Amino acid sequence: MNPYEGLATVKLADDSTVRVWAEVSLDENPDDTAGPIDTPRWTARLTAPGGEALLLRGCVTLILDSGARWPAEVISSHPSSGPHSPNWTEVKGAGPAVSRTK
């Protein structure tokens, strides 16, 4: 079971944001992800709603609809290979790190 699947926002290094569909899964072997050992390691596959291009790079923050912020690093981006193949980006991180305050 994925810990999160649904709409989310990605905040880029320049503070711009993009809305995405996120499929987050916990890593089986977390040793290769930076962060405290007791912090859950995760990987997310991000796609843009409507099949728009989603080619991200560098460090980003995945912001769930709950307000939780999960810092991540872009691992790879995959452009569409045809009209029925979506663009998607894979990010990896540790968290959630910070929850929204009201």
MARVEX-716538 format. One record per atom (N, C-alpha, C, O, CB): residue in three letters; atom name; x, y, z. Coordinates in nm, 4 decimals. Glycine has a CB too. Layout:
# residues N
("ALA", "CA", (X, Y, Z))
...
END
This chain:
# residues 102
("MET", "N", (0.0824, -0.1173, 0.0000))
("MET", "CA", (0.0000, 0.0000, 0.0000))
("MET", "C", (0.0878, 0.1250, 0.0000))
("MET", "O", (0.1843, 0.1334, 0.0760))
("MET", "CB", (-0.0943, -0.0009, 0.1201))
("ASN", "N", (0.0547, 0.2212, -0.0844))
("ASN", "CA", (0.1280, 0.3464, -0.0903))
("ASN", "C", (0.0850, 0.4368, 0.0244))
("ASN", "O", (-0.0341, 0.4455, 0.0546))
("ASN", "CB", (0.1062, 0.4161, -0.2257))
("PRO", "N", (0.1810, 0.5051, 0.0895))
("PRO", "CA", (0.1439, 0.5960, 0.1969))
("PRO", "C", (0.0681, 0.7185, 0.1465))
("PRO", "O", (-0.0033, 0.7828, 0.2236))
("PRO", "CB", (0.2672, 0.6398, 0.2714))
("TYR", "N", (0.0828, 0.7521, 0.0163))
("TYR", "CA", (0.0073, 0.8641, -0.0393))
("TYR", "C", (-0.0071, 0.8454, -0.1888))
("TYR", "O", (0.0886, 0.8102, -0.2578))
("TYR", "CB", (0.0759, 0.9991, -0.0076))
("GLU", "N", (-0.1269, 0.8691, -0.2380))
("GLU", "CA", (-0.1527, 0.8724, -0.3814))
("GLU", "C", (-0.2626, 0.9745, -0.4039))
("GLU", "O", (-0.3727, 0.9613, -0.3504))
("GLU", "CB", (-0.1928, 0.7306, -0.4373))
("GLY", "N", (-0.2328, 1.0755, -0.4827))
("GLY", "CA", (-0.3315, 1.1791, -0.5092))
("GLY", "C", (-0.2675, 1.3075, -0.5567))
("GLY", "O", (-0.1480, 1.3114, -0.5861))
("GLY", "CB", (-0.4133, 1.2057, -0.3862))
("LEU", "N", (-0.3477, 1.4133, -0.5642))
("LEU", "CA", (-0.2974, 1.5426, -0.6079))
("LEU", "C", (-0.2058, 1.6026, -0.5025))
("LEU", "O", (-0.2288, 1.5884, -0.3824))
("LEU", "CB", (-0.4131, 1.6377, -0.6383))
("ALA", "N", (-0.1024, 1.6694, -0.5494))
("ALA", "CA", (-0.0068, 1.7360, -0.4618))
("ALA", "C", (0.0495, 1.8559, -0.5377))
("ALA", "O", (0.0215, 1.8743, -0.6562))
("ALA", "CB", (0.1078, 1.6380, -0.4159))
("THR", "N", (0.1276, 1.9354, -0.4695))
("THR", "CA", (0.1947, 2.0499, -0.5302))
("THR", "C", (0.3442, 2.0299, -0.5153))
("THR", "O", (0.3911, 1.9836, -0.4113))
("THR", "CB", (0.1491, 2.1844, -0.4650))
("VAL", "N", (0.4194, 2.0644, -0.6189))
("VAL", "CA", (0.5651, 2.0612, -0.6110))
("VAL", "C", (0.6142, 2.2050, -0.6096))
("VAL", "O", (0.5822, 2.2837, -0.6987))
("VAL", "CB", (0.6281, 1.9805, -0.7302))
("LYS", "N", (0.6926, 2.2383, -0.5071))
("LYS", "CA", (0.7541, 2.3707, -0.4980))
("LYS", "C", (0.8971, 2.3580, -0.5478))
("LYS", "O", (0.9740, 2.2755, -0.4985))
("LYS", "CB", (0.7494, 2.4274, -0.3510))
("LEU", "N", (0.9322, 2.4404, -0.6459))
("LEU", "CA", (1.0647, 2.4365, -0.7061))
("LEU", "C", (1.1599, 2.5297, -0.6320))
("LEU", "O", (1.1173, 2.6074, -0.5465))
("LEU", "CB", (1.0575, 2.4746, -0.8545))
("ALA", "N", (1.2885, 2.5219, -0.6647))
("ALA", "CA", (1.3898, 2.6031, -0.5981))
("ALA", "C", (1.3639, 2.7528, -0.6145))
("ALA", "O", (1.4021, 2.8314, -0.5278))
("ALA", "CB", (1.5272, 2.5687, -0.6520))
("ASP", "N", (1.2995, 2.7937, -0.7244))
("ASP", "CA", (1.2705, 2.9359, -0.7467))
("ASP", "C", (1.1377, 2.9789, -0.6834))
("ASP", "O", (1.0884, 3.0881, -0.7116))
("ASP", "CB", (1.2679, 2.9656, -0.8963))
("ASP", "N", (1.0804, 2.8946, -0.5992))
("ASP", "CA", (0.9536, 2.9173, -0.5285))
("ASP", "C", (0.8300, 2.9089, -0.6167))
("ASP", "O", (0.7194, 2.9346, -0.5691))
("ASP", "CB", (0.9567, 3.0510, -0.4632))
("SER", "N", (0.8456, 2.8733, -0.7445))
("SER", "CA", (0.7279, 2.8500, -0.8279))
("SER", "C", (0.6700, 2.7135, -0.7921))
("SER", "O", (0.7391, 2.6295, -0.7345))
("SER", "CB", (0.7635, 2.8580, -0.9803))
("THR", "N", (0.5440, 2.6917, -0.8262))
("THR", "CA", (0.4789, 2.5652, -0.7932))
("THR", "C", (0.4125, 2.5058, -0.9161))
("THR", "O", (0.3789, 2.5767, -1.0109))
("THR", "CB", (0.3758, 2.5849, -0.6816))
("VAL", "N", (0.3943, 2.3751, -0.9129))
("VAL", "CA", (0.3242, 2.3038, -1.0189))
("VAL", "C", (0.2389, 2.1958, -0.9529))
("VAL", "O", (0.2826, 2.1309, -0.8579))
("VAL", "CB", (0.4246, 2.2420, -1.1234))
("ARG", "N", (0.1190, 2.1771, -1.0026))
("ARG", "CA", (0.0272, 2.0763, -0.9492))
("ARG", "C", (0.0579, 1.9434, -1.0172))
("ARG", "O", (0.0785, 1.9396, -1.1385))
("ARG", "CB", (-0.1230, 2.1178, -0.9713))
("VAL", "N", (0.0613, 1.8345, -0.9408))
("VAL", "CA", (0.0973, 1.7028, -0.9936))
("VAL", "C", (0.0080, 1.5947, -0.9339))
("VAL", "O", (-0.0621, 1.6166, -0.8352))
("VAL", "CB", (0.2450, 1.6715, -0.9646))
("TRP", "N", (0.0124, 1.4786, -0.9960))
("TRP", "CA", (-0.0420, 1.3563, -0.9383))
("TRP", "C", (0.0777, 1.2823, -0.8812))
("TRP", "O", (0.1738, 1.2558, -0.9535))
("TRP", "CB", (-0.1219, 1.2684, -1.0453))
("ALA", "N", (0.0741, 1.2486, -0.7538))
("ALA", "CA", (0.1871, 1.1848, -0.6866))
("ALA", "C", (0.1510, 1.0444, -0.6418))
("ALA", "O", (0.0464, 1.0223, -0.5808))
("ALA", "CB", (0.2325, 1.2681, -0.5667))
("GLU", "N", (0.2384, 0.9499, -0.6727))
("GLU", "CA", (0.2273, 0.8124, -0.6235))
("GLU", "C", (0.3514, 0.7863, -0.5398))
("GLU", "O", (0.4596, 0.7630, -0.5937))
("GLU", "CB", (0.2133, 0.7075, -0.7419))
("VAL", "N", (0.3355, 0.7901, -0.4071))
("VAL", "CA", (0.4473, 0.7784, -0.3141))
("VAL", "C", (0.4548, 0.6364, -0.2604))
("VAL", "O", (0.3537, 0.5789, -0.2200))
("VAL", "CB", (0.4334, 0.8795, -0.1983))
("SER", "N", (0.5749, 0.5801, -0.2603))
("SER", "CA", (0.5950, 0.4476, -0.2015))
("SER", "C", (0.7146, 0.4532, -0.1071))
("SER", "O", (0.8090, 0.5289, -0.1297))
("SER", "CB", (0.6166, 0.3393, -0.3121))
("LEU", "N", (0.7099, 0.3728, -0.0016))
("LEU", "CA", (0.8215, 0.3647, 0.0921))
("LEU", "C", (0.9318, 0.2803, 0.0313))
("LEU", "O", (0.9053, 0.1800, -0.0349))
("LEU", "CB", (0.7764, 0.3059, 0.2280))
("ASP", "N", (1.0572, 0.3219, 0.0543))
("ASP", "CA", (1.1721, 0.2494, 0.0005))
("ASP", "C", (1.1969, 0.1220, 0.0802))
("ASP", "O", (1.1886, 0.1203, 0.2030))
("ASP", "CB", (1.2975, 0.3381, 0.0017))
("GLU", "N", (1.2273, 0.0163, 0.0073))
("GLU", "CA", (1.2610, -0.1114, 0.0707))
("GLU", "C", (1.4003, -0.1069, 0.1333))
("GLU", "O", (1.4219, -0.1629, 0.2408))
("GLU", "CB", (1.2530, -0.2256, -0.0316))
("ASN", "N", (1.4956, -0.0401, 0.0661))
("ASN", "CA", (1.6344, -0.0318, 0.1118))
("ASN", "C", (1.6714, 0.1148, 0.1298))
("ASN", "O", (1.7250, 0.1760, 0.0374))
("ASN", "CB", (1.7314, -0.1017, 0.0112))
("PRO", "N", (1.6440, 0.1726, 0.2465))
("PRO", "CA", (1.6612, 0.3168, 0.2654))
("PRO", "C", (1.8045, 0.3634, 0.2860))
("PRO", "O", (1.8257, 0.4832, 0.3048))
("PRO", "CB", (1.5814, 0.3598, 0.3808))
("ASP", "N", (1.9033, 0.2760, 0.2834))
("ASP", "CA", (2.0404, 0.3138, 0.3154))
("ASP", "C", (2.1001, 0.4167, 0.2203))
("ASP", "O", (2.1948, 0.4863, 0.2571))
("ASP", "CB", (2.1262, 0.1926, 0.3159))
("ASP", "N", (2.0464, 0.4279, 0.0975))
("ASP", "CA", (2.1059, 0.5189, 0.0003))
("ASP", "C", (2.0402, 0.6569, -0.0025))
("ASP", "O", (2.0678, 0.7353, -0.0933))
("ASP", "CB", (2.0985, 0.4578, -0.1361))
("THR", "N", (1.9543, 0.6886, 0.0939))
("THR", "CA", (1.8878, 0.8187, 0.1003))
("THR", "C", (1.9368, 0.8937, 0.2233))
("THR", "O", (1.9385, 0.8399, 0.3340))
("THR", "CB", (1.7331, 0.8025, 0.1037))
("ALA", "N", (1.9765, 1.0181, 0.2022))
("ALA", "CA", (2.0271, 1.0988, 0.3141))
("ALA", "C", (1.9166, 1.1287, 0.4147))
("ALA", "O", (1.7987, 1.1340, 0.3796))
("ALA", "CB", (2.0878, 1.2302, 0.2624))
("GLY", "N", (1.9565, 1.1481, 0.5405))
("GLY", "CA", (1.8597, 1.1825, 0.6445))
("GLY", "C", (1.8785, 1.0942, 0.7657))
("GLY", "O", (1.9471, 0.9922, 0.7584))
("GLY", "CB", (1.7168, 1.1700, 0.5919))
("PRO", "N", (1.8181, 1.1323, 0.8778))
("PRO", "CA", (1.8285, 1.0501, 0.9985))
("PRO", "C", (1.7777, 0.9084, 0.9737))
("PRO", "O", (1.6835, 0.8883, 0.8969))
("PRO", "CB", (1.7503, 1.1143, 1.1135))
("ILE", "N", (1.8388, 0.8123, 1.0374))
("ILE", "CA", (1.8082, 0.6711, 1.0129))
("ILE", "C", (1.6640, 0.6360, 1.0483))
("ILE", "O", (1.6075, 0.5438, 0.9895))
("ILE", "CB", (1.9029, 0.5830, 1.0923))
("ASP", "N", (1.6028, 0.7078, 1.1437))
("ASP", "CA", (1.4658, 0.6755, 1.1826))
("ASP", "C", (1.3606, 0.7502, 1.0995))
("ASP", "O", (1.2411, 0.7398, 1.1272))
("ASP", "CB", (1.4461, 0.7071, 1.3291))
("THR", "N", (1.4045, 0.8251, 0.9979))
("THR", "CA", (1.3122, 0.8976, 0.9104))
("THR", "C", (1.2750, 0.8087, 0.7927))
("THR", "O", (1.3638, 0.7526, 0.7284))
("THR", "CB", (1.3750, 1.0312, 0.8608))
("PRO", "N", (1.1463, 0.7941, 0.7625))
("PRO", "CA", (1.1060, 0.7095, 0.6501))
("PRO", "C", (1.1618, 0.7607, 0.5176))
("PRO", "O", (1.1545, 0.8802, 0.4889))
("PRO", "CB", (0.9541, 0.7015, 0.6424))
("ARG", "N", (1.2171, 0.6711, 0.4376))
("ARG", "CA", (1.2654, 0.7046, 0.3038))
("ARG", "C", (1.1562, 0.6696, 0.2052))
("ARG", "O", (1.0870, 0.5693, 0.2223))
("ARG", "CB", (1.3983, 0.6298, 0.2696))
("TRP", "N", (1.1398, 0.7508, 0.1020))
("TRP", "CA", (1.0319, 0.7295, 0.0070))
("TRP", "C", (1.0742, 0.7713, -0.1332))
("TRP", "O", (1.1698, 0.8465, -0.1523))
("TRP", "CB", (0.9072, 0.8064, 0.0499))
("THR", "N", (1.0002, 0.7202, -0.2297))
("THR", "CA", (1.0168, 0.7563, -0.3701))
("THR", "C", (0.8787, 0.7908, -0.4233))
("THR", "O", (0.7803, 0.7257, -0.3882))
("THR", "CB", (1.0839, 0.6402, -0.4534))
("ALA", "N", (0.8712, 0.8922, -0.5075))
("ALA", "CA", (0.7428, 0.9308, -0.5662))
("ALA", "C", (0.7559, 0.9430, -0.7170))
("ALA", "O", (0.8554, 0.9938, -0.7687))
("ALA", "CB", (0.6925, 1.0635, -0.5058))
("ARG", "N", (0.6544, 0.8959, -0.7857))
("ARG", "CA", (0.6431, 0.9152, -0.9298))
("ARG", "C", (0.5410, 1.0268, -0.9497))
("ARG", "O", (0.4264, 1.0156, -0.9062))
("ARG", "CB", (0.6003, 0.7815, -1.0050))
("LEU", "N", (0.5833, 1.1342, -1.0156))
("LEU", "CA", (0.4991, 1.2515, -1.0347))
("LEU", "C", (0.4602, 1.2649, -1.1811))
("LEU", "O", (0.5453, 1.2545, -1.2694))
("LEU", "CB", (0.5708, 1.3783, -0.9864))
("THR", "N", (0.3337, 1.2876, -1.2069))
("THR", "CA", (0.2869, 1.3156, -1.3422))
("THR", "C", (0.2013, 1.4414, -1.3379))
("THR", "O", (0.1350, 1.4701, -1.2382))
("THR", "CB", (0.2068, 1.1948, -1.4010))
("ALA", "N", (0.2041, 1.5152, -1.4471))
("ALA", "CA", (0.1234, 1.6370, -1.4553))
("ALA", "C", (-0.0154, 1.6012, -1.5049))
("ALA", "O", (-0.0286, 1.5281, -1.6031))
("ALA", "CB", (0.1896, 1.7421, -1.5486))
("PRO", "N", (-0.1203, 1.6514, -1.4387))
("PRO", "CA", (-0.2559, 1.6268, -1.4873))
("PRO", "C", (-0.2706, 1.6776, -1.6307))
("PRO", "O", (-0.2191, 1.7839, -1.6651))
("PRO", "CB", (-0.3600, 1.6945, -1.3951))
("GLY", "N", (-0.3400, 1.6019, -1.7125))
("GLY", "CA", (-0.3621, 1.6415, -1.8509))
("GLY", "C", (-0.2483, 1.6077, -1.9444))
("GLY", "O", (-0.2514, 1.6468, -2.0611))
("GLY", "CB", (-0.3874, 1.7862, -1.8571))
("GLY", "N", (-0.1478, 1.5360, -1.8967))
("GLY", "CA", (-0.0375, 1.4947, -1.9827))
("GLY", "C", (0.0594, 1.6055, -2.0195))
("GLY", "O", (0.1354, 1.5912, -2.1153))
("GLY", "CB", (-0.0917, 1.4363, -2.1063))
("GLU", "N", (0.0587, 1.7168, -1.9449))
("GLU", "CA", (0.1509, 1.8262, -1.9724))
("GLU", "C", (0.2934, 1.7826, -1.9415))
("GLU", "O", (0.3157, 1.6898, -1.8638))
("GLU", "CB", (0.1136, 1.9514, -1.8904))
("ALA", "N", (0.3898, 1.8508, -2.0035))
("ALA", "CA", (0.5304, 1.8192, -1.9789))
("ALA", "C", (0.5646, 1.8477, -1.8327))
("ALA", "O", (0.5274, 1.9519, -1.7788))
("ALA", "CB", (0.6227, 1.9008, -2.0737))
("LEU", "N", (0.6346, 1.7561, -1.7700))
("LEU", "CA", (0.6767, 1.7715, -1.6306))
("LEU", "C", (0.8216, 1.7260, -1.6220))
("LEU", "O", (0.8494, 1.6113, -1.5871))
("LEU", "CB", (0.5846, 1.6894, -1.5319))
("LEU", "N", (0.9121, 1.8147, -1.6532))
("LEU", "CA", (1.0539, 1.7829, -1.6516))
("LEU", "C", (1.1195, 1.8682, -1.5433))
("LEU", "O", (1.1589, 1.9822, -1.5678))
("LEU", "CB", (1.1199, 1.8075, -1.7919))
("LEU", "N", (1.1305, 1.8116, -1.4241))
("LEU", "CA", (1.1848, 1.8818, -1.3085))
("LEU", "C", (1.3303, 1.8440, -1.2893))
("LEU", "O", (1.3751, 1.7408, -1.3392))
("LEU", "CB", (1.1036, 1.8502, -1.1819))
("ARG", "N", (1.4056, 1.9283, -1.2158))
("ARG", "CA", (1.5426, 1.8938, -1.1790))
("ARG", "C", (1.5792, 1.9570, -1.0457))
("ARG", "O", (1.5171, 2.0532, -1.0006))
("ARG", "CB", (1.6410, 1.9387, -1.2879))
("GLY", "N", (1.6826, 1.8993, -0.9840))
("GLY", "CA", (1.7328, 1.9546, -0.8591))
("GLY", "C", (1.6490, 1.9191, -0.7382))
("GLY", "O", (1.5818, 1.8161, -0.7350))
("GLY", "CB", (1.7420, 2.1015, -0.8702))
("CYS", "N", (1.6541, 2.0061, -0.6389))
("CYS", "CA", (1.5805, 1.9857, -0.5143))
("CYS", "C", (1.4424, 2.0500, -0.5241))
("CYS", "O", (1.4279, 2.1616, -0.5738))
("CYS", "CB", (1.6588, 2.0440, -0.3942))
("VAL", "N", (1.3431, 1.9789, -0.4767))
("VAL", "CA", (1.2048, 2.0258, -0.4784))
("VAL", "C", (1.1413, 1.9912, -0.3441))
("VAL", "O", (1.1997, 1.9183, -0.2640))
("VAL", "CB", (1.1242, 1.9622, -0.5972))
("THR", "N", (1.0228, 2.0433, -0.3203))
("THR", "CA", (0.9453, 2.0064, -0.2024))
("THR", "C", (0.8096, 1.9570, -0.2489))
("THR", "O", (0.7382, 2.0278, -0.3199))
("THR", "CB", (0.9306, 2.1263, -0.1034))
("LEU", "N", (0.7738, 1.8364, -0.2094))
("LEU", "CA", (0.6424, 1.7811, -0.2397))
("LEU", "C", (0.5489, 1.8246, -0.1274))
("LEU", "O", (0.5720, 1.7922, -0.0109))
("LEU", "CB", (0.6468, 1.6236, -0.2540))
("ILE", "N", (0.4433, 1.8981, -0.1623))
("ILE", "CA", (0.3480, 1.9481, -0.0631))
("ILE", "C", (0.2163, 1.8743, -0.0829))
("ILE", "O", (0.1490, 1.8914, -0.1846))
("ILE", "CB", (0.3282, 2.1035, -0.0755))
("LEU", "N", (0.1802, 1.7925, 0.0147))
("LEU", "CA", (0.0561, 1.7164, 0.0072))
("LEU", "C", (-0.0619, 1.8068, 0.0381))
("LEU", "O", (-0.0448, 1.9146, 0.0951))
("LEU", "CB", (0.0593, 1.5968, 0.1041))
("ASP", "N", (-0.1814, 1.7636, 0.0007))
("ASP", "CA", (-0.3008, 1.8441, 0.0277))
("ASP", "C", (-0.3238, 1.8647, 0.1772))
("ASP", "O", (-0.3925, 1.9592, 0.2162))
("ASP", "CB", (-0.4230, 1.7783, -0.0343))
("SER", "N", (-0.2680, 1.7786, 0.2607))
("SER", "CA", (-0.2793, 1.7941, 0.4060))
("SER", "C", (-0.1929, 1.9089, 0.4576))
("SER", "O", (-0.2091, 1.9527, 0.5715))
("SER", "CB", (-0.2398, 1.6642, 0.4760))
("GLY", "N", (-0.1005, 1.9580, 0.3735))
("GLY", "CA", (-0.0083, 2.0629, 0.4140))
("GLY", "C", (0.1288, 2.0108, 0.4506))
("GLY", "O", (0.2214, 2.0898, 0.4689))
("GLY", "CB", (-0.0648, 2.1381, 0.5290))
("ALA", "N", (0.1445, 1.8784, 0.4621))
("ALA", "CA", (0.2751, 1.8206, 0.4936))
("ALA", "C", (0.3721, 1.8507, 0.3801))
("ALA", "O", (0.3366, 1.8408, 0.2626))
("ALA", "CB", (0.2641, 1.6674, 0.5173))
("ARG", "N", (0.4945, 1.8875, 0.4160))
("ARG", "CA", (0.5983, 1.9196, 0.3174))
("ARG", "C", (0.7067, 1.8137, 0.3241))
("ARG", "O", (0.7623, 1.7864, 0.4305))
("ARG", "CB", (0.6582, 2.0614, 0.3420))
("TRP", "N", (0.7362, 1.7541, 0.2087))
("TRP", "CA", (0.8354, 1.6479, 0.2007))
("TRP", "C", (0.9480, 1.6925, 0.1082))
("TRP", "O", (0.9289, 1.6945, -0.0134))
("TRP", "CB", (0.7716, 1.5153, 0.1508))
("PRO", "N", (1.0660, 1.7286, 0.1619))
("PRO", "CA", (1.1781, 1.7669, 0.0765))
("PRO", "C", (1.2251, 1.6469, -0.0059))
("PRO", "O", (1.2258, 1.5336, 0.0422))
("PRO", "CB", (1.2944, 1.8231, 0.1614))
("ALA", "N", (1.2640, 1.6737, -0.1303))
("ALA", "CA", (1.3037, 1.5647, -0.2195))
("ALA", "C", (1.4060, 1.6130, -0.3206))
("ALA", "O", (1.4271, 1.7329, -0.3387))
("ALA", "CB", (1.1816, 1.5066, -0.2917))
("GLU", "N", (1.4680, 1.5178, -0.3850))
("GLU", "CA", (1.5600, 1.5453, -0.4943))
("GLU", "C", (1.5118, 1.4699, -0.6169))
("GLU", "O", (1.4737, 1.3531, -0.6082))
("GLU", "CB", (1.7061, 1.5052, -0.4575))
("VAL", "N", (1.5135, 1.5378, -0.7320))
("VAL", "CA", (1.4722, 1.4743, -0.8564))
("VAL", "C", (1.5775, 1.3709, -0.8948))
("VAL", "O", (1.6960, 1.4026, -0.9052))
("VAL", "CB", (1.4526, 1.5796, -0.9703))
("ILE", "N", (1.5332, 1.2471, -0.9156))
("ILE", "CA", (1.6221, 1.1379, -0.9541))
("ILE", "C", (1.6268, 1.1244, -1.1055))
("ILE", "O", (1.7345, 1.1094, -1.1630))
("ILE", "CB", (1.5767, 1.0058, -0.8901))
("SER", "N", (1.5116, 1.1297, -1.1701))
("SER", "CA", (1.5070, 1.1158, -1.3156))
("SER", "C", (1.3775, 1.1732, -1.3703))
("SER", "O", (1.2753, 1.1759, -1.3017))
("SER", "CB", (1.5213, 0.9686, -1.3568))
("SER", "N", (1.3831, 1.2191, -1.4949))
("SER", "CA", (1.2648, 1.2668, -1.5666))
("SER", "C", (1.2516, 1.1859, -1.6938))
("SER", "O", (1.3512, 1.1543, -1.7589))
("SER", "CB", (1.2740, 1.4199, -1.5980))
("HIS", "N", (1.1296, 1.1528, -1.7289))
("HIS", "CA", (1.1030, 1.0682, -1.8450))
("HIS", "C", (1.0025, 1.1365, -1.9364))
("HIS", "O", (0.8837, 1.1430, -1.9049))
("HIS", "CB", (1.0509, 0.9294, -1.8012))
("PRO", "N", (1.0505, 1.1879, -2.0508))
("PRO", "CA", (0.9564, 1.2489, -2.1448))
("PRO", "C", (0.8665, 1.1439, -2.2085))
("PRO", "O", (0.8996, 1.0254, -2.2125))
("PRO", "CB", (1.0318, 1.3259, -2.2532))
("SER", "N", (0.7553, 1.1884, -2.2569))
("SER", "CA", (0.6582, 1.1007, -2.3219))
("SER", "C", (0.7205, 1.0323, -2.4425))
("SER", "O", (0.7979, 1.0930, -2.5165))
("SER", "CB", (0.5337, 1.1796, -2.3641))
("SER", "N", (0.6860, 0.9056, -2.4616))
("SER", "CA", (0.7350, 0.8324, -2.5786))
("SER", "C", (0.6261, 0.8166, -2.6837))
("SER", "O", (0.6444, 0.7446, -2.7819))
("SER", "CB", (0.7878, 0.6950, -2.5373))
("GLY", "N", (0.5141, 0.8827, -2.6641))
("GLY", "CA", (0.4049, 0.8741, -2.7602))
("GLY", "C", (0.2797, 0.9396, -2.7064))
("GLY", "O", (0.2785, 0.9863, -2.5925))
("GLY", "CB", (0.3766, 0.7294, -2.7958))
("PRO", "N", (0.1742, 0.9440, -2.7859))
("PRO", "CA", (0.0534, 1.0160, -2.7452))
("PRO", "C", (-0.0194, 0.9561, -2.6250))
("PRO", "O", (-0.0970, 1.0258, -2.5596))
("PRO", "CB", (-0.0406, 1.0220, -2.8597))
("HIS", "N", (0.0037, 0.8297, -2.5948))
("HIS", "CA", (-0.0652, 0.7659, -2.4820))
("HIS", "C", (0.0305, 0.7334, -2.3677))
("HIS", "O", (-0.0023, 0.6551, -2.2786))
("HIS", "CB", (-0.1350, 0.6383, -2.5283))
("SER", "N", (0.1478, 0.7935, -2.3710))
("SER", "CA", (0.2494, 0.7714, -2.2689))
("SER", "C", (0.2780, 0.9047, -2.1991))
("SER", "O", (0.3300, 0.9967, -2.2623))
("SER", "CB", (0.3799, 0.7111, -2.3312))
("PRO", "N", (0.2450, 0.9168, -2.0697))
("PRO", "CA", (0.2615, 1.0457, -2.0020))
("PRO", "C", (0.4073, 1.0767, -1.9687))
("PRO", "O", (0.4901, 0.9866, -1.9556))
("PRO", "CB", (0.1792, 1.0480, -1.8751))
("ASN", "N", (0.4366, 1.2062, -1.9553))
("ASN", "CA", (0.5637, 1.2495, -1.8987))
("ASN", "C", (0.5578, 1.2199, -1.7493))
("ASN", "O", (0.4517, 1.2321, -1.6881))
("ASN", "CB", (0.5917, 1.4027, -1.9268))
("TRP", "N", (0.6692, 1.1817, -1.6906))
("TRP", "CA", (0.6707, 1.1637, -1.5457))
("TRP", "C", (0.8102, 1.1881, -1.4913))
("TRP", "O", (0.9096, 1.1792, -1.5634))
("TRP", "CB", (0.6225, 1.0230, -1.5077))
("THR", "N", (0.8154, 1.2188, -1.3637))
("THR", "CA", (0.9401, 1.2486, -1.2954))
("THR", "C", (0.9446, 1.1675, -1.1669))
("THR", "O", (0.8436, 1.1531, -1.0980))
("THR", "CB", (0.9540, 1.4009, -1.2663))
("GLU", "N", (1.0626, 1.1145, -1.1351))
("GLU", "CA", (1.0802, 1.0395, -1.0107))
("GLU", "C", (1.1613, 1.1243, -0.9135))
("GLU", "O", (1.2664, 1.1780, -0.9487))
("GLU", "CB", (1.1503, 0.9023, -1.0368))
("VAL", "N", (1.1108, 1.1356, -0.7901))
("VAL", "CA", (1.1825, 1.2073, -0.6851))
("VAL", "C", (1.2005, 1.1138, -0.5663))
("VAL", "O", (1.1233, 1.0199, -0.5467))
("VAL", "CB", (1.1067, 1.3372, -0.6431))
("LYS", "N", (1.3042, 1.1416, -0.4872))
("LYS", "CA", (1.3335, 1.0583, -0.3705))
("LYS", "C", (1.3626, 1.1504, -0.2533))
("LYS", "O", (1.4254, 1.2550, -0.2691))
("LYS", "CB", (1.4539, 0.9615, -0.3974))
("GLY", "N", (1.3161, 1.1104, -0.1352))
("GLY", "CA", (1.3412, 1.1934, -0.0187))
("GLY", "C", (1.3211, 1.1194, 0.1111))
("GLY", "O", (1.2996, 0.9982, 0.1139))
("GLY", "CB", (1.2532, 1.3132, -0.0216))
("ALA", "N", (1.3287, 1.1954, 0.2184))
("ALA", "CA", (1.3049, 1.1439, 0.3532))
("ALA", "C", (1.2058, 1.2389, 0.4186))
("ALA", "O", (1.2161, 1.3604, 0.4018))
("ALA", "CB", (1.4391, 1.1321, 0.4373))
("GLY", "N", (1.1133, 1.1867, 0.4904))
("GLY", "CA", (1.0148, 1.2759, 0.5522))
("GLY", "C", (0.8854, 1.2029, 0.5774))
("GLY", "O", (0.8856, 1.0801, 0.5685))
("GLY", "CB", (0.9894, 1.3982, 0.4647))
("PRO", "N", (0.7775, 1.2663, 0.6073))
("PRO", "CA", (0.7599, 1.4110, 0.5952))
("PRO", "C", (0.8447, 1.4888, 0.6949))
("PRO", "O", (0.8740, 1.4406, 0.8043))
("PRO", "CB", (0.6144, 1.4469, 0.6140))
("ALA", "N", (0.8837, 1.6098, 0.6554))
("ALA", "CA", (0.9730, 1.6876, 0.7393))
("ALA", "C", (0.8998, 1.7937, 0.8199))
("ALA", "O", (0.9235, 1.8074, 0.9399))
("ALA", "CB", (1.0787, 1.7522, 0.6551))
("VAL", "N", (0.8117, 1.8685, 0.7560))
("VAL", "CA", (0.7474, 1.9823, 0.8213))
("VAL", "C", (0.5989, 1.9783, 0.7926))
("VAL", "O", (0.5589, 1.9591, 0.6777))
("VAL", "CB", (0.8088, 2.1163, 0.7741))
("SER", "N", (0.5176, 1.9959, 0.8930))
("SER", "CA", (0.3730, 2.0053, 0.8729))
("SER", "C", (0.3312, 2.1515, 0.8728))
("SER", "O", (0.3934, 2.2354, 0.9379))
("SER", "CB", (0.2964, 1.9269, 0.9823))
("ARG", "N", (0.2271, 2.1798, 0.8002))
("ARG", "CA", (0.1749, 2.3165, 0.7938))
("ARG", "C", (0.1221, 2.3562, 0.9314))
("ARG", "O", (0.0617, 2.2754, 1.0019))
("ARG", "CB", (0.0628, 2.3288, 0.6858))
("THR", "N", (0.1456, 2.4800, 0.9676))
("THR", "CA", (0.0901, 2.5317, 1.0930))
("THR", "C", (-0.0269, 2.6214, 1.0595))
("THR", "O", (-0.0252, 2.6927, 0.9592))
("THR", "CB", (0.1976, 2.6090, 1.1761))
("LYS", "N", (-0.1282, 2.6176, 1.1434))
("LYS", "CA", (-0.2481, 2.6988, 1.1182))
("LYS", "C", (-0.2473, 2.8219, 1.2032))
("LYS", "O", (-0.3401, 2.9025, 1.1959))
("LYS", "CB", (-0.3748, 2.6190, 1.1443))
END
